[in-house]
Amino acid sequence: MDFTDKKAINGFLEDNEIEDMAQLDLVFKSMAGAMLDKLLEGERDTHLGYSKYDYANKKTDNSRNGYSPKNVKSNYGDIELKIPRDRDGTFEPQLVGKYQKDITGIEEKIISMYAKGMTVRDIQSFIGEIYGGEVSPQTISNITNRVLPLMEEWRNRQLKEMYAITYIDGIRFNVRSNGQVKEKTVYGVIGIDLEGNKDVLGLWIAETESAKYWLGVLTELRNRGLKDILIITSDDLPGIQEAISAVYPDAAYQGCVVHIIRNSLKYVSYKDLKEFSSDIKPIYKSPTEESALFAFDELKKKWYGKYKLAVDVWERNWSRMKTMYSFTEEVRILIYTTNPIESFNRQLRKVTKNRSVFPDDTAALKLIYLATREVLKKWTMRIKDWNRILAQLSIHFGDRLGERL
């Protein structure tokens, strides 16, 4: 069952005559008990070496000997399980240990494995090897789908009123849509708050971008309580500047210089790459915009005739990159690249590398959300030298920080 399909959900509720949350809990409790009984049965099959009624493959004198009832605590309350027995008394289930009374951790283990990048096949194999039982792909999907309400709650949570710096960038995946495999991008927005702490503010998935698309993303952030952003850094995403001007008109916009460098160098032949790279360094390393413009003029004089396209990249992006010249090195390091979000994306790629194609948008977002939860656990340190950086920002942006400091 697709738990993102409202029609399917309504049909499930009607078929089971579910009218309130208490009845829904009872259904989930029953389903969890049935799933565990099936896994325990699989453990006994593995122990005996043959499945029920498969006497042709029986190579032991041992056999099944009914069940013993056992009450355990689960995520859905107390569940009565049927613990399989064997005639020799040598079978001891691993999924629910002999003296184990609490099994609330089993589903969390499956979710944790999924979040760390294990595929459904990997999880099936792990459960088979460790627990001796079988679990269907649908069961694993149903268990991991438990995080979907948490994901939606997280994606719609209230944000702080102001973030000093935000970064916007994306990572591409292949997603199946309407019977076709399409390349889509999951965009993340990372924010640094006024205390110097990083957070992922949201995740969005899109096939194409435009000013209208980014207007929707930024409007969502504003509706979730984010009233002001001091500096926004991103790559040259289609329509992003227009959307920023419409929703956060006071925000200073800084294009990612690393992306500008890369886009410029791809038009330069290998034999001139080292020299051209040396000549553009004074542009983005200049202490002032005036000296940067002088270095750019020198670049044009030397290379425009040979590498017009490479030089035009700097001309075209000047308005996007000049914000950084208003700040000292400490601030400039933070805003002239999208390194924080690129580092975040690298960690996501480690988790998603085994997924060549996601079955749908929800599956992609689910895994990215779970991976994001793991990343956020490691973000415990605030930005280095933040007090000094904040002092500079408070002078530069004046009254906008107001009583928030």
C-alpha positions as CSV (number, residue, x, y, z in Angstrom):
1,M,0.0,0.0,0.0
2,D,1.3,3.5,-0.9
3,F,1.0,5.5,2.4
4,T,1.4,8.7,0.4
5,D,-1.8,8.0,-1.7
6,K,-4.8,9.5,0.1
7,K,-7.2,7.5,-1.8
8,A,-5.5,4.3,-0.8
9,I,-5.3,5.4,2.8
10,N,-9.0,6.2,2.8
11,G,-9.8,2.8,1.4
12,F,-7.7,1.1,4.0
13,L,-9.5,3.0,6.8
14,E,-12.9,2.2,5.4
15,D,-12.1,-1.5,4.8
16,N,-10.9,-1.8,8.4
17,E,-13.7,0.4,9.8
18,I,-11.3,2.7,11.5
19,E,-12.9,5.8,12.8
20,D,-10.4,7.1,15.4
21,M,-6.8,6.9,16.4
22,A,-7.4,4.3,19.1
23,Q,-8.8,1.9,16.4
24,L,-5.9,2.7,14.1
25,D,-3.4,1.9,16.9
26,L,-5.1,-1.5,17.4
27,V,-4.7,-2.3,13.6
28,F,-1.0,-1.3,13.7
29,K,-0.6,-3.4,16.8
30,S,-2.2,-6.4,15.1
31,M,0.0,-5.9,12.0
32,A,3.2,-5.6,14.1
33,G,2.3,-8.8,15.9
34,A,1.6,-10.7,12.7
35,M,4.9,-9.5,11.2
36,L,6.9,-10.6,14.2
37,D,5.1,-14.0,14.3
38,K,6.1,-14.5,10.7
39,L,9.8,-13.6,11.4
40,L,9.9,-15.9,14.4
41,E,8.4,-18.7,12.3
42,G,11.2,-18.1,9.7
43,E,13.8,-18.4,12.5
44,R,12.5,-21.8,13.5
45,D,12.5,-22.9,9.8
46,T,16.2,-21.9,9.6
47,H,17.0,-23.7,12.8
48,L,15.3,-27.0,11.7
49,G,16.6,-26.7,8.1
50,Y,13.2,-27.1,6.4
51,S,10.0,-25.2,6.1
52,K,6.6,-26.4,7.3
53,Y,5.3,-29.5,5.3
54,D,8.6,-29.6,3.3
55,Y,9.4,-33.1,4.5
56,A,11.4,-33.9,1.4
57,N,14.2,-31.6,2.7
58,K,14.0,-32.7,6.3
59,K,17.3,-34.0,7.5
60,T,16.8,-34.0,11.2
61,D,14.9,-35.9,13.9
62,N,13.9,-32.6,15.4
63,S,10.5,-31.1,14.5
64,R,8.0,-28.4,15.4
65,N,6.3,-28.5,18.7
66,G,3.7,-25.7,18.7
67,Y,4.0,-22.3,20.3
68,S,4.3,-20.6,23.7
69,P,2.5,-17.3,24.3
70,K,4.6,-14.3,25.3
71,N,3.7,-10.7,26.0
72,V,6.2,-8.1,24.9
73,K,6.3,-4.3,24.9
74,S,6.3,-2.7,21.4
75,N,6.0,0.7,19.8
76,Y,2.2,0.0,19.6
77,G,1.8,-1.2,23.2
78,D,1.8,-4.7,24.6
79,I,1.7,-7.5,22.0
80,E,1.0,-11.2,22.5
81,L,3.4,-13.2,20.3
82,K,3.4,-16.9,19.5
83,I,7.0,-18.1,20.2
84,P,7.7,-21.2,18.2
85,R,9.0,-24.3,19.9
86,D,10.9,-27.4,18.7
87,R,10.7,-30.9,20.1
88,D,14.3,-31.1,21.2
89,G,14.1,-27.8,23.0
90,T,17.2,-26.4,21.2
91,F,15.6,-23.5,19.4
92,E,16.1,-20.1,20.9
93,P,14.8,-17.2,18.8
94,Q,17.2,-14.2,18.3
95,L,14.6,-11.7,17.1
96,V,12.9,-11.8,20.5
97,G,15.3,-13.2,23.1
98,K,14.3,-15.7,25.7
99,Y,14.1,-13.2,28.5
100,Q,13.4,-10.1,26.3
101,K,10.3,-8.2,27.2
102,D,10.8,-5.1,25.1
103,I,11.1,-5.1,21.3
104,T,10.7,-1.4,20.6
105,G,14.2,-1.3,19.1
106,I,13.7,-3.7,16.2
107,E,11.9,-1.3,13.8
108,E,14.4,1.5,14.8
109,K,17.2,-0.8,13.7
110,I,15.7,-1.3,10.3
111,I,15.2,2.5,9.9
112,S,18.7,3.1,11.1
113,M,20.1,0.7,8.5
114,Y,18.1,2.3,5.8
115,A,19.2,5.7,6.9
116,K,22.9,4.7,6.6
117,G,22.4,3.7,3.0
118,M,21.6,0.0,3.2
119,T,19.3,-1.1,0.4
120,V,16.2,-3.2,1.0
121,R,18.1,-6.2,-0.2
122,D,20.9,-5.5,2.2
123,I,18.5,-5.2,5.1
124,Q,16.7,-8.5,4.1
125,S,20.1,-10.2,4.0
126,F,21.1,-8.8,7.4
127,I,17.9,-9.9,9.1
128,G,18.2,-13.3,7.6
129,E,21.8,-13.7,8.8
130,I,21.4,-12.2,12.2
131,Y,17.8,-13.2,13.1
132,G,17.3,-16.2,10.9
133,G,14.0,-14.8,9.7
134,E,12.6,-13.4,6.5
135,V,11.1,-10.0,5.9
136,S,9.5,-8.8,2.7
137,P,10.5,-5.6,0.8
138,Q,7.0,-4.3,1.5
139,T,7.4,-4.9,5.2
140,I,10.7,-2.9,5.2
141,S,9.1,-0.2,3.1
142,N,6.1,0.0,5.6
143,I,8.5,0.2,8.5
144,T,10.6,3.0,7.0
145,N,7.4,4.8,5.9
146,R,6.8,5.3,9.6
147,V,9.1,8.3,9.3
148,L,7.0,10.0,6.7
149,P,4.7,11.9,9.2
150,L,7.9,12.9,11.1
151,M,9.5,14.1,7.8
152,E,6.5,16.2,7.0
153,E,6.4,17.7,10.5
154,W,10.1,18.5,10.2
155,R,9.7,20.0,6.7
156,N,6.9,22.3,8.0
157,R,8.4,23.2,11.4
158,Q,8.6,26.8,12.6
159,L,12.0,28.4,11.9
160,K,13.9,31.2,13.7
161,E,13.0,34.7,12.7
162,M,16.5,35.5,11.4
163,Y,19.4,33.6,10.0
164,A,22.8,35.3,9.4
165,I,23.7,33.2,6.3
166,T,21.8,30.7,4.2
167,Y,23.1,28.4,1.5
168,I,21.1,27.0,-1.3
169,D,22.2,24.1,-3.5
170,G,21.0,20.7,-4.8
171,I,22.0,17.1,-5.6
172,R,20.7,15.2,-8.6
173,F,19.0,11.8,-8.6
174,N,17.3,9.6,-11.0
175,V,13.6,9.2,-10.0
176,R,10.9,7.2,-11.7
177,S,7.9,9.3,-12.7
178,N,4.9,8.3,-14.9
179,G,6.7,5.2,-16.1
180,Q,9.9,7.2,-17.1
181,V,13.2,7.7,-15.3
182,K,13.8,11.4,-14.9
183,E,16.7,13.4,-13.4
184,K,15.5,15.5,-10.5
185,T,17.2,17.6,-8.0
186,V,16.7,17.5,-4.2
187,Y,17.5,21.1,-3.0
188,G,18.5,21.8,0.5
189,V,18.7,25.1,2.4
190,I,21.3,25.3,5.2
191,G,21.1,28.2,7.6
192,I,23.6,29.6,10.2
193,D,21.6,31.3,13.0
194,L,22.7,34.2,15.1
195,E,24.3,31.8,17.6
196,G,26.6,30.4,14.9
197,N,24.9,27.0,14.7
198,K,24.1,25.3,11.4
199,D,20.8,23.7,10.5
200,V,19.1,22.3,7.5
201,L,16.0,24.4,7.1
202,G,14.2,22.3,4.5
203,L,14.3,19.9,1.5
204,W,12.6,20.2,-1.8
205,I,12.5,18.1,-5.0
206,A,12.2,19.5,-8.5
207,E,12.6,18.6,-12.1
208,T,13.1,22.1,-13.3
209,E,13.7,25.5,-11.6
210,S,12.5,29.0,-12.3
211,A,11.8,32.2,-10.6
212,K,8.3,31.0,-9.8
213,Y,9.7,27.8,-8.3
214,W,12.2,29.6,-6.0
215,L,9.5,32.1,-5.1
216,G,7.5,29.2,-3.7
217,V,10.5,27.8,-1.7
218,L,11.4,31.2,-0.2
219,T,7.7,32.0,0.5
220,E,7.4,28.7,2.4
221,L,10.5,29.6,4.5
222,R,8.9,33.0,5.3
223,N,5.6,31.4,6.1
224,R,7.4,29.1,8.6
225,G,8.6,32.1,10.5
226,L,11.9,33.1,8.8
227,K,11.4,36.9,8.5
228,D,14.9,38.0,7.5
229,I,18.2,36.7,6.1
230,L,21.3,38.8,6.1
231,I,23.3,37.0,3.4
232,I,22.1,34.3,0.9
233,T,24.7,32.3,-1.0
234,S,24.0,30.0,-4.0
235,D,25.1,28.8,-7.4
236,D,23.6,30.6,-10.4
237,L,20.2,28.8,-10.1
238,P,17.6,29.9,-12.7
239,G,15.4,32.6,-11.2
240,I,16.9,32.6,-7.7
241,Q,17.9,36.3,-7.7
242,E,14.5,37.5,-8.8
243,A,12.8,35.3,-6.1
244,I,15.2,36.6,-3.4
245,S,14.4,40.2,-4.4
246,A,10.7,39.5,-4.1
247,V,10.7,37.7,-0.7
248,Y,13.9,38.9,1.1
249,P,14.6,42.2,-0.6
250,D,17.1,43.3,2.1
251,A,19.2,40.1,1.9
252,A,22.7,40.5,0.4
253,Y,23.1,38.0,-2.4
254,Q,26.5,36.3,-3.0
255,G,27.1,33.9,-5.8
256,C,29.4,30.9,-5.3
257,V,32.8,32.0,-6.5
258,V,34.0,28.4,-6.8
259,H,31.2,27.6,-9.3
260,I,32.2,30.8,-11.3
261,I,35.8,29.6,-11.3
262,R,34.8,26.1,-12.5
263,N,32.5,27.5,-15.2
264,S,35.2,29.8,-16.5
265,L,38.0,27.2,-16.6
266,K,36.0,24.7,-18.6
267,Y,36.5,27.1,-21.6
268,V,40.3,27.1,-21.2
269,S,42.5,24.6,-23.0
270,Y,44.7,22.4,-20.8
271,K,48.0,24.0,-21.9
272,D,46.8,27.4,-20.6
273,L,44.9,26.2,-17.6
274,K,47.7,26.9,-15.0
275,E,48.5,30.4,-16.3
276,F,44.8,31.4,-16.6
277,S,44.1,30.1,-13.1
278,S,46.9,32.2,-11.8
279,D,45.6,35.3,-13.6
280,I,42.1,35.0,-12.1
281,K,43.3,34.5,-8.5
282,P,43.8,38.3,-8.0
283,I,40.2,38.8,-8.9
284,Y,38.6,36.8,-6.1
285,K,41.5,37.3,-3.7
286,S,41.4,41.1,-3.9
287,P,40.8,43.0,-0.7
288,T,38.5,45.5,-2.4
289,E,36.1,45.6,-5.3
290,E,38.2,48.3,-6.9
291,S,41.4,46.2,-7.0
292,A,39.3,43.2,-8.1
293,L,38.0,45.2,-11.1
294,F,41.6,46.3,-11.9
295,A,42.6,42.6,-11.9
296,F,39.6,41.7,-14.1
297,D,40.6,44.4,-16.6
298,E,44.1,42.9,-16.8
299,L,42.5,39.5,-17.4
300,K,40.5,40.9,-20.3
301,K,43.5,42.5,-21.9
302,K,45.5,39.3,-21.8
303,W,42.9,36.6,-22.5
304,Y,39.7,38.1,-24.1
305,G,40.9,37.5,-27.7
306,K,41.7,33.8,-27.0
307,Y,39.2,32.8,-24.4
308,K,36.2,35.2,-24.8
309,L,33.7,32.7,-23.2
310,A,35.9,32.2,-20.1
311,V,36.3,35.9,-19.6
312,D,32.6,36.5,-20.2
313,V,31.8,34.2,-17.2
314,W,33.3,36.8,-14.9
315,E,31.7,39.7,-16.7
316,R,28.3,38.0,-16.5
317,N,28.5,37.1,-12.8
318,W,30.2,40.2,-11.4
319,S,27.0,41.5,-9.8
320,R,26.6,38.1,-8.1
321,M,30.0,37.9,-6.6
322,K,30.9,41.5,-5.5
323,T,29.0,41.3,-2.1
324,M,32.0,39.5,-0.5
325,Y,34.3,42.6,-1.0
326,S,32.3,44.4,1.7
327,F,33.5,42.0,4.4
328,T,36.7,40.9,6.1
329,E,38.3,37.5,5.4
330,E,36.5,35.8,8.2
331,V,33.1,36.6,6.7
332,R,34.2,36.2,3.1
333,I,35.4,32.6,3.7
334,L,31.9,31.8,4.9
335,I,30.0,33.4,2.0
336,Y,32.0,33.1,-1.2
337,T,31.5,29.4,-1.6
338,T,28.6,27.0,-0.9
339,N,31.1,24.7,0.9
340,P,28.8,24.0,3.9
341,I,26.0,22.6,1.7
342,E,28.4,20.9,-0.7
343,S,29.9,19.1,2.3
344,F,26.3,18.2,3.3
345,N,25.7,16.9,-0.2
346,R,28.8,14.7,-0.1
347,Q,27.5,13.0,3.0
348,L,24.2,12.4,1.3
349,R,25.9,10.9,-1.7
350,K,27.6,8.3,0.5
351,V,24.1,7.2,1.6
352,T,22.4,7.3,-1.8
353,K,25.2,5.8,-3.9
354,N,23.6,2.4,-4.0
355,R,20.3,3.8,-5.4
356,S,20.5,4.1,-9.2
357,V,16.8,5.0,-9.5
358,F,14.3,6.0,-6.8
359,P,10.8,4.6,-7.4
360,D,9.2,8.0,-6.7
361,D,9.7,11.4,-5.2
362,T,8.6,10.3,-1.7
363,A,11.2,7.5,-1.6
364,A,14.0,10.0,-2.6
365,L,12.9,12.5,0.0
366,K,12.5,9.8,2.7
367,L,16.1,8.6,2.3
368,I,17.5,12.1,2.1
369,Y,15.5,13.1,5.2
370,L,16.8,10.1,7.2
371,A,20.4,10.8,6.0
372,T,19.9,14.4,7.1
373,R,18.9,13.3,10.6
374,E,22.2,11.5,10.8
375,V,24.2,14.5,9.6
376,L,22.5,16.8,12.1
377,K,23.6,14.6,15.0
378,K,27.2,15.6,14.1
379,W,26.6,19.3,13.9
380,T,27.3,20.1,17.5
381,M,30.0,22.8,17.1
382,R,29.2,26.4,16.2
383,I,31.1,28.3,13.5
384,K,34.7,29.1,14.4
385,D,35.3,32.7,15.6
386,W,31.6,33.4,15.5
387,N,31.6,36.2,18.1
388,R,34.0,38.2,15.9
389,I,32.0,37.4,12.7
390,L,28.7,38.4,14.4
391,A,30.2,41.7,15.6
392,Q,31.1,42.6,12.0
393,L,27.7,41.6,10.7
394,S,26.0,43.6,13.4
395,I,27.9,46.7,12.3
396,H,27.4,46.1,8.6
397,F,23.6,45.4,8.9
398,G,22.9,47.8,11.7
399,D,19.4,48.0,13.1
400,R,18.2,44.8,11.3
401,L,19.7,42.6,14.1
402,G,18.1,44.9,16.7
403,E,16.9,43.1,19.8
404,R,17.7,39.7,18.3
405,L,21.3,39.9,19.6
